[in-house]
Amino acid sequence: MLQTSPFKVSRVFALFCAFTVLASCSQRQFAQGEYDDVDEARLLDDKFNESDAKLLIEDMIGSMATHPVFADAQVPPVVQVEGVRNKTAEHIDTKALTDSLRTSLIKTGKVRFSNKEDRSTVDGEIEYQNDSGRVRKDTRKDRQGAIGADYILTGDLISNVQQVGSRKLVYYRLTLNLTNLTTGLIEWSDEKPIRKRFKKRSVGL
């Protein structure tokens, strides 16, 4: 009959206790939280974050809204957003940038936006209203009633990283262009750069 030595038993028991403690600690991580101020910058690491997006967009909103294309227009022009090309090495949701820009500009009442993203959904609803026979004729929307865009909004987001020793600089630049669909000319363009500084700290055991 095989017998297990007391040393092996105590070693297994010690490993089991250590594993139990680690598992308990990992389960308790971030168990308690609180709401944070979304308007305050939090640089937890050197990656692109929501504070960077806000800084890049704020100046663009004012620049675009005060441009004569919109400020002097009798009827708010219609803009179609084609998105921002991410030319950085990071995975960045550039749609969040244009969503914030669009939301703020709509609130000014000086710009209107065509809804390209949900175009198929809109087309499906119009088709249902006209072809299903279930919608009152006087409330159906005309298939020819859509308003075409006057301008296309495009852009690029680039970055540059410089690191020497324990110091690191992260640079981002957002460029937006507004192209007139009739003439093909860029009638508004602006860029916003931001730069963040980081210093690596040694962590002792």
Secondary structure, DSSP 8 states (H G I E B T S, - for coil): -----HHHHHHHHHHHHHHHHHHHHHHHTT-S-----TTS---SSSS--HHHHHHHHHHHHHHHHTSHHHHT-SS--EEEEEEEEE-SSS---HHHHHHHHHHHHHHHTS-EE---TTHHHHHHHHHHHHHSS-S-GGG---TT-----SEEEEEEEEEEEEEETTEEEEEEEEEEEEEETTT--EEEEEEEEEEEEEE------
